[in-house]
């Protein structure tokens, strides 16, 4: 067996170079994708030396580990790719930390959170042990500030730490539904920008759901003394919870009693929280070590839609799955993930001890939608649900077999006597379906178990034009079946669905479902189909059209509970952008007549852009808060103090205007066209007449193109391919069907899936 060269797409290479490949002390990339896979495979296979393996056995394992990554059949979670063989050596994606009801315990958790985020991990917390707001604090004679107040401390700590220079931290905050502060918690993210580094979920109990169903009163209990604070109508909580999810996707729900019903180590403790995206319930101090198999790689022969020219039957589809290849990869992936635990450099000894005592791993999948395309099965169909169960039950069975085999060879996990398992078994859990936003892009496949968001879209290439990209199976269908044209692809780039295009064969329209072709109920049923055969939980977003009602959200939440899901995230298309606009309008109505500038938030987002002027290189930084452009900083390279005073003054005055509600267009009008003695032509042919003119042109392009400013001026305007960009971190199509946030790193479009915003262009993820 030899080392195969990975076939890396241009987009994947950009992501790897930006986030994953090793760099020297000058920040230069010094590693190729092949060398990255070699580095990771070597570190993980060398673990076998600790168990008396021969040199040949270690080498054979190294080759298997390398090839399954280089062939994109399997990919570990991002920290393993980034840190295996690096000085940091922290390989886990996420952790759960306990938060006790004392100032010492709370701030110890804050400190540990910062250290974990610096190492590249995410964190989950239950704040349910904290006494409610205004409760007594005997040691000081004061009153408690409550869980939500302390969550803000954790949020700011996260904001201050950029993870290993590569990823910003993500958190899950959970509060039990019977906590007296549950109403404060539900509305904690009501205002855009609040707790921006948290996903929040309400821990729903069976008792609550029973009271809701029967119309009984429900008790809110002080966790400090277990006394009932008051009894409420459970509909008061439920209606606010459902409305919040309808409004902007938060809070989500986790069904905490369902989670503990399937807690495989009940003798070790009760599960209180999950990781940031909810798919990994963990005990305090446990970490998760995750990886995903690319199902798109396990379909034999050419896609069935080319052969059959129709939708396939279930039996036809099942016959085309490469079960032998899948079995081999599952076995190697379980071995790989188990070895990650031994290779890991954990941030704290408590985490090391708990993780090694239970040895939980989570093998999941990606590329499910691409597999269905190849099998000619619509995502909306009953057959898709049956295939989901068939595939996941197979993976679960093989994973358990391999864990038993490893238990025989290396010993069972130490806490097996406190678990539901009988020895030998190496791992307390073996499967999880986690978000795969970035690793699925590296693997050039669809994300997790989600349907494709759009079949054709505009992808931003940093060194060239904006390009039209199509799902590779849809593009193959178009070319092989004779309906491909550039004009059609450009039309489809502004569409979420192909169902209404008569020029596309009917059976292709039937097979190639996208996110908004799938009903919310089918999304839930698909999640449930996978959950049946997953030890831990499933990360998936129940996407809804913008027209969905609060009652629709109510229905899917109740449905999820009845189907045995462990948690749920819903997202109504465009809801967060609507909120930004409505909050901005409300703020404008409140703005006093004296035009007092709105205060500067603790954190803002922004970019710095370079323009050439007659006074030298000009650097313009545009920052924004939740309502749009907020402040401008201007710096002239190699300029004297007089020039710097001049440019600083311009920046301050522009910032004052923006903060007091003056339209950016009015600022542009005042500055644009001011001339100096020497105009300067830019690389793209534009002419800048002066420093004020350059600032105006940056702001003008900011308004016209979001992040698509001067540094990216060689790109084809998005308006030429069906898009326009507007202020407020929103992308909207000409027919007003599309809305999405803008990537803060590259200006691309963020897609909301698997409970997280992900950029398809640069691989940026808010939580992976």
N, C-alpha and C positions, 0 to 999 in steps of 0.2 A: 504494500500500500504506500503510495507517495502523496506528498503534499500537493493538493490541488490549488491552483490560483483562483482566488475569489473573483467572480465577475461583478464588479461594483458599478452601479449606475452613477452618472455624474452627480445627481442630487445626493445619493448616499455618500459619495466621496466628500462632498462639501460638508455634510453633517459630521462625518467621522473626523475630518481635519479640524473642524471647529470645536468639537466636544470630546473626542475620544482618543485620538492618537497622541502619543507621547511627544513632549516638547523639551527642548534644551533650555539652558538658563537664560537664553535670550528670547524665549517664547517661540522659537522656530520649530515647526513640525519635523521630527526626526524618525518617524515610524510610518511604514506603509500599512494598509489594511491587512495584508498577509502577515506582516510582522506582529500586528496587534493580535490576530488570532493565534499565532505561534506563542506569543507571550502569555496569553490567557490559558491556552491548552497546556502549556508546560507547567505553570504554577498549579493548576488544578490536578493534573495527572501526577505530579511529584508527591502529592499527598500519599500515594500508594506506598512510598518508601517507608512511611510510618507503620505500615501493616505487614512488612516483610515481603513485599512483592519483588520479583526478580527484575533485572534491568530490561529484559525483553517484555515482560508484562507491563512495565511502566511505559515503554516506548510504544507498544501496541495501543495502550489506552490514550496516550498523547495523540497518536494519529487519528483515532476514532473521534476524540474530542475536537481536534482541529478541523477535520473534514466535515463534521456535522455543522460547524459554524461557517466554514468557508463556502459550503454549499447552501447555506441559509436554510437548512432543515431545522435548526434549533439556534436560539439566541438567548444568552443569559440576561438578567436585568442590567441596567446601565452601570451601576457602580462596579459590578464584576468586570465588565469590559474596560472601564476606565482605570480601575485601581489594582487589578491583579498584576503582580510583578512591579508595581509602583511603590514608592516609599510609604504612602498612606496605607495601602493594603486593606481598606475597609470595603467589603464586598456586598454588604446587605443593602436592600432597597429601603427598608423601613423598620421602625421600632415602635413599641408602645411603652410609654413611661407612666408610672403611677403619679397621681397628684393628690397628696394628703392634705388634711384640713388644718395645717399650721403654716405660719409664715416661713418657717425653716424648710418644710417639705416642698412648699410651692416654689420657692426660689432655688432650691436644689434642682428641681425639675426644669426650671428655666435655664439654669446653667448647663445642665446635661443636654437640653434641647439644642442650645447654641453649638455645643461641641459636636453633636450628631449631625447637625445641618452643615457644619464646616467640613465634615467628612463625606458628605454626599448623600446622607440618608434623610428620609422623611419621618415624621413622628405622629403618633396618635395618642390621644388623651381622653379619659373620662373625667369630667369635672363634677361628677355626681356626689363625690364625698365632701365637697366644700359646703359649708353652712350657707344658708340663703342670705341675700342682701338684707341689711338692718337687723340681723340676728345678733345676739349678745356675744361679745368677746370678753370673757371673764378676766383674762390676764391684764387687760388695759382698761377695762370698764367702758370700752367703746363699742362700736357696732361693725359688723362685717360688711365688706363691699360686694360680696357675692361672686359667683363663678364668672359671669360675663365680664366684670371688671378685670379679673385676673387673666382672662383670655386675651385681653388687649395687651397685657404685659408680654405674654408669649408671642403675640403677633409682632410686636415691635422688636423683640429679640430676633425673630426670624428675619425681619426686614433688614436688620443690621448685619446679618451674616450671609455672605454669598458662598454657596457650598463648593469648597475646593476650587473656587474660581470658575466653576462650570455650571452649577445648577443652584437655583434659589430654593430654599427649603419649602416644604409643604407640610401642612398639619391637618389632622382630623380632630375636631372638637365634638365631644358627645356629652349630652346631658339626659338623664333618665326622665321619662315623661311624668314621674311622680315627684320630681323635685319642685319645691315651692317657687323657684325662679324660672320655671319652664316658659312662661309667657315672655319674660325678658329675653330668654335664649332664642326663642322662635323669631323674634324681630331683630336679633342682633346684627343681621346682615341686610336689614331692610334698606338702609341707605347705601348706595353704590360706593365702594371703596372701603367700607368698614370691614375689619377682620379679613383683609384681602388675602392673607396667607393661610387662611383656614377654609376647609370644607367643614360644614357643620351638619350633624345628624341628631335627630331625637331618638333615644333608645326606647322603643315601644315595647311594653310588656304584654303578656297574654291577658293579665288582669285588666289592663286598660282596654284592649280590644273586646273583651267580654262585656265590660261596662258600657262601651260604646254600642255594642250590638243589642244589649238588653235595655239600654236607657237608664242604667243605674248610676248613682253618684260615684265619683272616683276620688280617692284620698291623695292629697299632697302631703308628703312626709319630710320633716326636717332630718337630714342625714346625721346631724350632730347628736341628737338624742332619740331618734326614731319616733318622735311624737307627731301625731297628725296635726298639721297646721290648719287645714280646712278641707272641706269636701266640695267638689265642683261637678258641674255637668261635663262629662268628657267631650261633648260636642264643642265646648268652648275652646279646648286645646286643638281638637281635630280640625275644626274649621279654619283656625288661624294657621295651623301647620300646612294644610292643603293650599290655602291661599298664598302662603309664602312660597311654596314650591311652584305654584302657577305663576306667581309674579316674577321670580327670577331664579328658580331652580333650587332654592334653599329655604329651609333645611331639607335634607334628605331624611330617610328613616333607616334605622337598623332594627330588626326584630330580635331584641336581646335574649329573650327566652328561647326563641328558635335556635339562636347561636349556641346557647349553653346546653340545649337539648342534644346538640351534636358536638359538644366539647369532648374531645377524645382523651383529655387528661383531667377528669374532674377531681381526682385526688390531689392535684397540684394547686388548683385554684379555680376561681370563677372568672370568666372572660367579661371585661367591662368595656373594651374599646377595640377599634380596628385601626388599620393603617390609613393613610390619607385618602385613598380612593375606595375604601370600604370592603375590598375583596379578601382581606386577611385579618380575621379576628385573632387577637393575640392576648396572651396573659401579660401582666406587667413584666417588663424587662425582656420579653421575647423579641426576636428579630425575624424578618422574613427573607428567605433566600429563594428568588424566583427566576423562572425562565419559561420560554414559550416555544412550542413546536409550530412550524409553518405548515399548516395543512395543505396549502396550495401546491406543495412539493410532492404530495402523495396521491396524485391522480395519474393513472396509467394512460398512455396514448394521447392522441390529440383530443381537444375538447369535444365533448359529446354533441354540442350544438352544431358543430360542423358536419358531424356524421349523420345525425338523426334529422336535422332540419325541423326539430320540434322539441317540446318539453319532454324530458326523459321520465321514465317511471322510476319508482323507488328501487326496484330490483335492478334495473339497468344501471342506475347510479352506483349502488353498493358494489356491483361487480367491478367497477372501474377504480375503486379505491385500492391503493397499494398497501394492503394490510401487513405484509411481511416487512416492507420498508418502514412502515410506521412503528411496528413492534420493535425493530432494531433501534430506531432513533429514540423511542420512549425509554428503553432500557439504558442506553448510553446517557440520556439526559438526566435520569434519576441518579445514576452513578455520579455524573458531573455535579449536580446540585448537592448531593450528600457530601462530596469532597469539598465543596465551597465552604461548608461549615468548619472543616478542619483547617482550611487555608486562610480563613478570615482573621483579620486583625480587628477585634471588636473594640469599641470606644470605651467600654467600662467592664469591669470584672463581673458585675451582677448580670450584665447582658450576656457575656461569654458563658457564664455558668448556666443560666436559664436556657439559652439557645442550644448548648451542647447537651443539656439534660433531656430535652424533648426532641431535638434534631428535626424540627419541622421544616419541610421544604414545600414548594408550590410550583409544580409543573403545570403550565397552561397552554393555550393555543393562540395562534393568530392565523390570518389568511382563510378564515372560514367562508367569508363571502366570495373570495376568489375560488375556493374549492367548489362552492355551489354553482358559480358561473360555468366552470369546466364540466361539472356534472349535469348541466342544463336543468337545474332545479331552482325555481323561484324561491326567494327568501320568504315570501308571504305564504307559502304553501304548507300543507300538513306534512308533506314528504320532507320538507326542510327540517321540521321539528323532529321527525323520526330519524333523519340522518344525524342530527345533533346528538340525540340520545345514543344512537348506535356508536358513533365515533368516540364520544366521551366515556361511555361505559367500557369500551375497548381500552382506551388510554388509562382509565382508572384501574382496570384489572391488571394490565401489564405493569403499571407503576407499582402496585401492591406486590405483585410477584417479585419484582426486582428488589423492593425494599426488604422482603422476607429473605431473599437470597443474600443480600448484603448483611442482614442481621446474622445469618448463619456464619458468614465469613469474618465479620468484624465485631459482632456483638450487637445486641439490641440497644435502643436508646435507654439511658439510665433510669428514666422515670416510667418505664413500661409497667411496673407493678402498681403504679397509680393511674393507669390508663385503662381503656376498654379493650386494649389489644393483648394478645398472648404472644410470648416470644416464640420464635425469633422474629423480630421486626426492627429495622434500622431507624425508621422515621415515624414520628407520631402522626404526621399528615404528609401526603405526597402530591396533592393537586390543588391548584388555585387558578382562576382565570383572571389575570391581572391586566391593567392597561399596557398596551404595547406601542404607544404612539411613535416614539423615536425608533425603537428596534424594528418595528414593522416597516418603517420607511427605509432603514438600512437594508432590510431583507426584500424590499420592493414588493410588498404584499399588503393586503387589507388588514385593518387593525382589529385585533381581538376577535370577538364574535359579532362585531358590528356589521351592518350592511354598509356598502359604499356610500359615502356622502354625496358625491357627484361623479358621474362617469367621465365628464370632460371638464377641465378647469384650467385656469391660467396659473402657471407656475413662474415664479420670479427667479431668474438666473442672474446672479450677482455680477457676472462679467459679460452680460449680453442683454438681448431683448427679453421682454416677457414672452413666454412661449406657451402654446396650447399643449396640454398634456391630456391623454386619454387613458383610462384603464386599459391595460394591455390586452385583456381578453375581449373587451368591447372593440378595441381598435382592430384586433385580429378578425373578429366577426365582420366588421365593416369592410375590411379589405378583401377577405376571402369570399364574402357573399355579395360583393359588388356595390355596396351602398355608401362607400367612403367618399367624402369630398371635404375639402378644406372649409367650404362654405357651411356645410352641415355641422362640422365640428365647432366652428365659431358660433353658430346659433346655439348649440348644445352647451357651450361654455357659460351661458347665462341661465341655464335651466337646471332644476333639481331632479327632473324626471324626463324620461324619453317617451313616456306612454302616449303622448299626443302627436307623435311624428309619424305620419303615414308612409314617409319614404323609407322608414326602417321596417324590415319584415316583422310581421305580427309576433312570431314565436320568439324573436330576439327581444322585442319589447316586453314580452311576458317573462322571459328569463332574467333580464338585467334589471332587477329591482334596485332602487336606491333607498336611502333612509326614509324619505317622506312618502315613498310608495307603501311603506309598511305601517300598519295600524299600531297604535300604542298597545293594544291588547296582544298583538302578535309579538311585539318587542318583549312584553312581560312573559309570554308563553315560551319564547326562545330562551330567555334567561332561566326560566324554571326548568326547561328541558336539560340544559347544561348542569344546573345546580343539583339535579338528582344524582349525578355521578362526580361531584367535586367535594373533596374533604372540607375545604375552607369555604370560600364564597366566590361570587362572580361579579366582576366589574363591568357594568354596562349602563349606558344611558338610554332611558325611555324617551326618545325624541318625539315631540308633538308639534303639529303645525301651529302657527301663530294664532289661528282661529280656535284652538282648543279652549275649552271652558274649565272653570274651577271644578265643575262636576266631573269632567273627564279625568282630572288628576285624582279626585276622590275615588273614582272607580278603579283606576289602576293600582292605587295604594292598597285598597281593600283586596283586590284580586291578587296582588303580590303576597299578602299575608296568607291568604287561603291556599295559594299554590306552594307555600313553604319556602319562599325566598328569605334570605338572611338580611337583605337590605335592598334599597332601591334609590335611584336618582332619576328624576324627571327633568326635562328641559324643553320649554316651549319656545319654539324658534323665534329669535329676535327679542325675547322678553327682557334680557339684560340691557340691550341697547335702548329699548323703550323707556326703561327706568332712568337711564342716564339723561335722556331728553326731558322726561317729566320732572326729574329733580332739578335740572338746570332751569327749567321754566319756573318752577316754584321758587327757586332761589332768586331769580330775576324779579319776581313779583315782590319778594321781601326786601329787595335792595333799597336802602334808605335814600332820600332825596339828596343827601349830602355826598353821595357817591363814595362812601368809605370802602377802601379796597378789601376784598375778601381775604381772609388770613391765608398764609402759606401753609399747606399741609406739611406733616413731618416728612413725607416722601412724595416725590413726583417722578414721572417718567419723562425721558427726553432723549434727544440725539444731537450730536454736534456735526456740522457740515462745513465744508471748506469752499471758499470762493476766492478767485483771484481779483485783486483790485490794483489801482495805481499806487496804493500805499503798501502793497505787499499782500501776503496771504491773510485772508479774513476767515475767522472761525466763528460761526454763529450757532449757538446752542438754543434750541426751542424746547421748553419744558411744558408739560400740560398736567392739569389735575383732572378730576372727573368730568369737568364741563367743557374742556377744550384748551386751546393755547392759554398759557398762564403767565409765562415770563420768558424773557429773551436775554441771553448774555452774549456780548460781542467782544472778541479779542483779536487784535492785530498782531501777527507774528513779526518779531524783530522791529517793533516800533518804539519810538521814544515816549517819555512820560506824557507829553502834551497830547500826542495822538491817542494814547491809551485813555487819558481822561475824557477826551472827546467821544470815543467809542463806548466807554463805560456809561457815560451820561445818556447816550442814545438808548442803550440797553435798559437802563433804569426807567427812563420815561416810557418806553414801549411797555415794559412790565407793569408800570403803574396804570397805564391805559387798559391793558388786558384785564388786570385784576379789578378794575372799577367798572367793567362792563362795556367799555368802548369796543366796537366791532373791529376785529383785525383788518377787515377790508378798509376801514377808515384810516387806520395806521398806514397801510400800504399806499393808499391814495396820496397821503401827505409826503411819503418818502420816495416813491417810484418816479424815476425820470430826473432826479437831481443830478446835475452834471458837474464833473470836475474837468481838469484840463486834458486828462489822458484816459479815454475809454480802454477797457481791457476785454479781449475776446476770450471766452471760456472754451474748454475742450470740445464742448458740444455745439459750438458756433454762436451761442448767445453772447451778447455784449453787455458788460456791466459798466455803467457810466461813473459810479462813485461808490464809496462805502455805504451811504444811505440807500442808494439804488440797489446794491447787492443785498442788503438786509430785507428790503421790500420784496425782492424777487424770491428770496428764501421763504418768506412768509406767504407769498402768493402761491408758490408751488406747494407749500405745506397745506394750504386750504384746498387746492385743486387736487392734490395727490396724496394726502395723508403723509406717510413716511417716504413716498417716492420722490425724493428731493434731488439736489444737484449731484450728489455722489453717484446717483443711479440714473443720470440724465440720458444715457444711451438706450434706456428701455423704451419699448413701444408703449405709448400711453394706454392705460387699461380701458379708457373710453372707446378705443378702437376695436376692442374685442368684447364689448358688452358691459363693461363695468365703469362705475365712477366712484371716486373716493371722497368722503366728506369728513368734516370735523366731528369729533365725538367718538373716535375709535370705532367707526362704523364703515362697513362696505355695503353698498346698496346697488342692486342691479337697476337697469333702466325701467324694468317693469315692476320694481319695488317688491320682488319676491325674496331677494336674498338680503340677509343682514348677518354680520359677523364682526367680531373684534379684530383689530389689527395687531399683528405680531410686534412686540416692542423691540425686537432685535433686528428684523429685516424688512418689516413693512408688509409681509405677506398676510394672507387671510388665515385667521385662527378658526379651527373647526372644533365644535364641542362634541366630544364622544368619550365613552368610558369614564364619565364623570370628570372630564378635564378638558381644558383648551389646549390644542396642539396645532403648531404651524406645519403645514405640509411642505413648506419651502426650505426652512433652515433646521427643522427638527426641534425648535423651541417647544417646551412643554411647561405648563404651569404647575404640574404636580408629578410627572414621572421622574 
